[in-house]
Amino acid sequence: MTQIIHDRPDQLAQINAGLLQGETVYAVYDCIGIGTGFVGITNMRVIIQDKSFVGNKLAIVSVPYKNIRSVAMFSNKSMMGRFASTSTIGIDTGSSIKEADFRGDDKAKHAHDLILWNVLNTK
């Protein structure tokens, strides 16, 4: 069995509990900031825990790869031109852009590349 890349076991368990038949998890990354709790990446979709609802409500949002128009990675640069310790990915679904802030460029880049690979190979 291939080890699944993940930051927190409880988030991986949440993703595993909602998998569809034939779905495989590639990675689950904990996110920082307001709005997103985590991002799960499977062979069928991107799963985002959205915490931006009023009244402490949260949603698990599934974005199938066929609905993703583009994926972007944004990094804050320091005054010296080096990348800062946080990065953001943006997923354009046509009707909205879902953003997720990661701890570190390496995690954001990996998530970006996994999503892009699946988008390019699903359509």
Order of alpha helices (4+ residues) and beta strands (2+ residues): beta-alpha-beta-beta-beta-beta-beta-beta-beta-alpha
